């Protein structure tokens, strides 16, 4: 098929109309007769990077997408439509995206709406405002109140109720700040670091990248003031997660590995320290896998060994869940699909059952990770079934997470007749 006929074909036009950047990259690569590894070599990226670009309807990294698009000879007007900007020359794509005035309220609302998906706009705006000026605290900001607010927020995380969690952040952050200022002690700094740590993870999960980076940086700052090694490890882990989503897996790996080394150097005096060490190894392995580095396989095995020695039910960093062998195995599933090996990811994941995980968020994560592996394997029906299973545990894990929502949208756009596609469509329309 000629290039002209290829770009005018109904399949490609449908992908362009759906703004499915990943689908168009995959089709263009296959049209050239290339494997993912061939394209990666041609542009200087790893195979896993190409895989991530192809399995996401949208991308945060326009630079990499533009490089790949140029190599595949994707027309400039097609690329512009895919990323949602007006037609522009190749050399000005990034500048055009950044050119909108930062103080334009409509622009701000558009960015937040795109990030937050099913989270109410009012909640996103309130969080954005609170990061600039904290709201006034109603009532006494006692350590007991902060602990209660944190417990409630963590429960919302565990149940996957991201909308309610985001709505609670301004009050939590303001009260934690005030309590830390009043006490000016290590315990107060640990509490405010924990509040920012949870905020960073929640905001990162719903795609609020700049806000998650602000909160991760503040968690790191307050954890350092506390001089508490576990608080510092939790903040470093979350900062690593945020950096990974900024497509900076190498620096994310560096941050988490350094924190793991600090914990290990302390001698692991308590089960909580040992659990933190195992958790950091898991996060480091995933960050390393996202960089396309096979050293991640050794790291996840080290995490397995560390977790086996833990007493049953030892809480992980942030005390949101426990770290044990099934938790490490779930990370191993992520490591394998991130390295572009869906078969191995599926083999590990098939040994895991939802009953092994204590919270809806973790059970949903099992299903979404398996969905990623099935999608990489080219099995849309199994992907749809896993996404629906995840939504039954915690609908926000599918609706509110940009990468997972994008995968669900691709299933519907490309394979609308497979079992489960109609239910996925209804789920994505729900607000």
HUDA-V865900 format. One record per backbone hydrogen bond with DSSP energy under -1.0 kcal/mol. NH is the residue of the N-H (numbers start at 1). CO is the residue of the C=O. E is the energy in kcal/mol with one decimal. If there is no record, write none. Layout:
nh=NH co=CO e=E
nh=NH co=CO e=E
This chain:
nh=6 co=2 e=-2.5
nh=7 co=3 e=-2.4
nh=9 co=6 e=-1.1
nh=13 co=9 e=-2.6
nh=14 co=10 e=-2.2
nh=15 co=11 e=-1.8
nh=16 co=12 e=-2.5
nh=17 co=13 e=-2.7
nh=18 co=14 e=-1.7
nh=19 co=16 e=-1.6
nh=20 co=15 e=-2.8
nh=21 co=19 e=-1.4
nh=21 co=57 e=-2.3
nh=24 co=20 e=-2.0
nh=25 co=21 e=-2.4
nh=26 co=22 e=-2.3
nh=27 co=23 e=-2.4
nh=28 co=24 e=-2.8
nh=29 co=25 e=-2.4
nh=30 co=26 e=-2.6
nh=31 co=27 e=-2.2
nh=32 co=28 e=-1.4
nh=34 co=29 e=-2.1
nh=39 co=35 e=-2.1
nh=40 co=36 e=-2.7
nh=41 co=37 e=-2.3
nh=42 co=38 e=-1.9
nh=43 co=39 e=-1.6
nh=44 co=40 e=-1.5
nh=45 co=40 e=-2.0
nh=50 co=46 e=-1.8
nh=51 co=47 e=-2.7
nh=52 co=48 e=-2.3
nh=53 co=49 e=-2.2
nh=54 co=50 e=-2.2
nh=55 co=51 e=-1.7
nh=62 co=60 e=-1.1
nh=65 co=61 e=-2.0
nh=66 co=62 e=-2.6
nh=67 co=63 e=-2.2
nh=68 co=64 e=-2.5
nh=69 co=65 e=-2.6
nh=70 co=66 e=-2.5
nh=71 co=67 e=-2.0
nh=72 co=68 e=-2.0
nh=73 co=70 e=-1.1
nh=74 co=69 e=-2.7
nh=79 co=75 e=-2.4
nh=80 co=76 e=-2.4
nh=81 co=77 e=-1.7
nh=82 co=78 e=-2.2
nh=83 co=79 e=-2.0
nh=85 co=80 e=-2.6
nh=92 co=89 e=-1.6
nh=93 co=90 e=-1.2
nh=96 co=92 e=-2.4
nh=97 co=93 e=-1.8
nh=98 co=94 e=-2.0
nh=104 co=101 e=-1.4
nh=108 co=104 e=-2.5
nh=109 co=105 e=-2.6
nh=110 co=106 e=-2.3
nh=111 co=107 e=-2.5
nh=112 co=108 e=-2.5
nh=113 co=109 e=-2.7
nh=114 co=110 e=-2.3
nh=115 co=111 e=-1.8
nh=116 co=112 e=-3.2
nh=117 co=113 e=-1.7
nh=119 co=116 e=-2.3
nh=124 co=120 e=-1.7
nh=125 co=121 e=-2.5
nh=126 co=122 e=-2.0
nh=127 co=123 e=-2.1
nh=128 co=124 e=-2.5
nh=129 co=125 e=-2.5
nh=130 co=126 e=-2.4
nh=131 co=127 e=-1.7
nh=132 co=129 e=-1.3
nh=133 co=129 e=-3.1
nh=142 co=140 e=-1.3
nh=146 co=142 e=-2.3
nh=147 co=143 e=-2.6
nh=148 co=144 e=-2.1
nh=149 co=145 e=-2.7
nh=150 co=146 e=-2.7
nh=151 co=147 e=-2.4
nh=152 co=148 e=-2.3
nh=153 co=149 e=-2.4
nh=154 co=150 e=-2.9
nh=155 co=151 e=-1.9
nh=156 co=152 e=-1.8
nh=157 co=153 e=-1.9
nh=158 co=154 e=-2.7
nh=159 co=155 e=-1.8
nh=160 co=157 e=-1.3
nh=161 co=156 e=-2.3
nh=162 co=160 e=-1.7
nh=165 co=161 e=-2.0
nh=166 co=162 e=-2.8
nh=167 co=163 e=-2.2
nh=168 co=164 e=-1.4
nh=169 co=166 e=-1.1
nh=172 co=168 e=-2.1
nh=173 co=169 e=-3.1
nh=174 co=170 e=-2.3
nh=175 co=171 e=-2.5
nh=176 co=172 e=-2.4
nh=177 co=173 e=-2.4
nh=178 co=174 e=-2.3
nh=179 co=175 e=-2.5
nh=180 co=176 e=-2.3
nh=181 co=177 e=-2.3
nh=182 co=178 e=-2.1
nh=183 co=179 e=-2.3
nh=184 co=180 e=-2.7
nh=189 co=185 e=-1.8
nh=190 co=186 e=-2.3
nh=191 co=187 e=-1.9
nh=192 co=188 e=-2.1
nh=193 co=189 e=-2.3
nh=194 co=190 e=-2.3
nh=195 co=191 e=-2.2
nh=196 co=192 e=-2.2
nh=197 co=193 e=-2.3
nh=198 co=194 e=-2.3
nh=199 co=195 e=-2.2
nh=200 co=196 e=-2.7
nh=201 co=197 e=-1.9
nh=202 co=198 e=-2.4
nh=203 co=199 e=-2.8
nh=204 co=200 e=-2.3
nh=205 co=201 e=-2.2
nh=206 co=202 e=-1.5
nh=207 co=204 e=-1.3
nh=208 co=203 e=-2.6
nh=209 co=207 e=-1.7
nh=212 co=208 e=-2.5
nh=213 co=209 e=-2.1
nh=214 co=210 e=-2.0
nh=215 co=211 e=-2.2
nh=216 co=212 e=-2.3
nh=217 co=213 e=-2.4
nh=218 co=214 e=-2.1
nh=219 co=215 e=-2.3
nh=220 co=216 e=-2.1
nh=221 co=217 e=-2.2
nh=222 co=218 e=-2.6
nh=223 co=219 e=-2.2
nh=224 co=220 e=-2.0
nh=225 co=221 e=-1.8
nh=226 co=222 e=-1.7
nh=227 co=223 e=-1.1
nh=232 co=228 e=-2.4
nh=233 co=229 e=-2.0
nh=234 co=230 e=-2.5
nh=235 co=231 e=-2.2
nh=236 co=232 e=-2.3
nh=237 co=233 e=-2.6
nh=238 co=234 e=-2.2
nh=239 co=235 e=-2.6
nh=240 co=236 e=-2.3
nh=241 co=237 e=-2.0
nh=242 co=238 e=-2.4
nh=243 co=239 e=-2.7
nh=244 co=240 e=-2.2
nh=245 co=241 e=-1.8
nh=246 co=242 e=-1.0
nh=247 co=244 e=-1.6
nh=248 co=243 e=-2.0
nh=252 co=248 e=-2.0
nh=253 co=249 e=-2.6
nh=254 co=250 e=-2.1
nh=255 co=251 e=-2.4
nh=256 co=252 e=-2.2
nh=257 co=253 e=-2.6
nh=258 co=254 e=-2.2
nh=259 co=255 e=-1.6
nh=260 co=256 e=-2.3
nh=261 co=257 e=-2.5
nh=262 co=258 e=-1.9
nh=263 co=259 e=-2.1
nh=264 co=260 e=-2.5
nh=265 co=261 e=-2.3
nh=266 co=262 e=-1.0
nh=267 co=264 e=-1.7
nh=274 co=270 e=-2.0
nh=275 co=271 e=-2.6
nh=276 co=272 e=-2.2
nh=277 co=273 e=-2.1
nh=278 co=274 e=-2.2
nh=279 co=275 e=-2.6
nh=280 co=276 e=-2.5
nh=281 co=277 e=-2.0
nh=282 co=278 e=-2.0
nh=283 co=279 e=-2.5
nh=284 co=280 e=-2.7
nh=285 co=281 e=-2.3
nh=286 co=282 e=-2.1
nh=287 co=283 e=-2.6
nh=288 co=284 e=-2.6
nh=289 co=285 e=-2.4
nh=290 co=286 e=-2.3
nh=292 co=289 e=-2.2
nh=293 co=288 e=-2.0
nh=296 co=293 e=-1.7
nh=297 co=294 e=-1.7
nh=299 co=295 e=-2.0
nh=300 co=296 e=-2.3
nh=301 co=297 e=-1.3
nh=302 co=298 e=-2.1
nh=303 co=299 e=-2.1
nh=304 co=300 e=-1.9
nh=305 co=301 e=-2.2
nh=306 co=302 e=-2.2
nh=307 co=303 e=-2.5
nh=308 co=304 e=-1.8
nh=310 co=307 e=-1.6
nh=314 co=311 e=-1.5
nh=316 co=321 e=-3.8
nh=319 co=316 e=-2.4
nh=323 co=314 e=-2.1
nh=328 co=324 e=-2.2
nh=329 co=325 e=-2.6
nh=330 co=326 e=-2.1
nh=331 co=327 e=-1.8
nh=332 co=328 e=-2.0
nh=333 co=329 e=-1.9
nh=334 co=330 e=-1.6
nh=335 co=331 e=-2.5
nh=336 co=332 e=-2.3
nh=337 co=333 e=-2.2
nh=338 co=334 e=-2.3
nh=339 co=335 e=-1.5
nh=340 co=337 e=-1.4
nh=341 co=336 e=-2.7
nh=345 co=341 e=-1.9
nh=346 co=342 e=-2.7
nh=347 co=343 e=-2.1
nh=348 co=344 e=-2.4
nh=349 co=345 e=-2.6
nh=350 co=346 e=-2.3
nh=351 co=348 e=-1.2
nh=352 co=349 e=-1.7
nh=356 co=353 e=-2.3
nh=357 co=354 e=-2.1
nh=361 co=158 e=-3.1
nh=363 co=359 e=-2.2
nh=364 co=360 e=-2.9
nh=365 co=361 e=-2.0
nh=366 co=362 e=-2.0
nh=367 co=363 e=-1.7
nh=368 co=364 e=-2.7
nh=369 co=365 e=-2.5
nh=370 co=366 e=-2.0
nh=371 co=367 e=-2.2
nh=372 co=368 e=-2.2
nh=373 co=369 e=-1.9
nh=374 co=370 e=-2.7
nh=375 co=371 e=-2.6
nh=376 co=372 e=-2.4
nh=377 co=373 e=-1.8
nh=378 co=375 e=-1.2
nh=379 co=374 e=-2.5
nh=383 co=379 e=-1.9
nh=384 co=380 e=-2.7
nh=385 co=381 e=-2.2
nh=386 co=382 e=-2.1
nh=387 co=383 e=-2.3
nh=388 co=384 e=-2.4
nh=389 co=385 e=-2.1
nh=390 co=386 e=-2.4
nh=391 co=387 e=-2.2
nh=392 co=388 e=-1.7
nh=393 co=389 e=-1.2
nh=394 co=390 e=-2.9
nh=397 co=394 e=-1.9
nh=398 co=395 e=-1.6
nh=399 co=395 e=-2.7
nh=400 co=396 e=-2.0
nh=405 co=401 e=-3.1
nh=406 co=402 e=-2.6
nh=407 co=403 e=-1.8
nh=408 co=404 e=-2.3
nh=409 co=405 e=-2.5
nh=410 co=406 e=-2.1
nh=411 co=407 e=-2.2
nh=412 co=408 e=-2.1
nh=413 co=409 e=-2.7
nh=414 co=410 e=-2.9
nh=415 co=411 e=-2.4
nh=418 co=415 e=-1.6
nh=421 co=418 e=-2.0
nh=424 co=420 e=-2.3
nh=425 co=421 e=-2.3
nh=426 co=422 e=-2.0
nh=427 co=423 e=-2.2
nh=428 co=424 e=-2.5
nh=429 co=425 e=-1.3
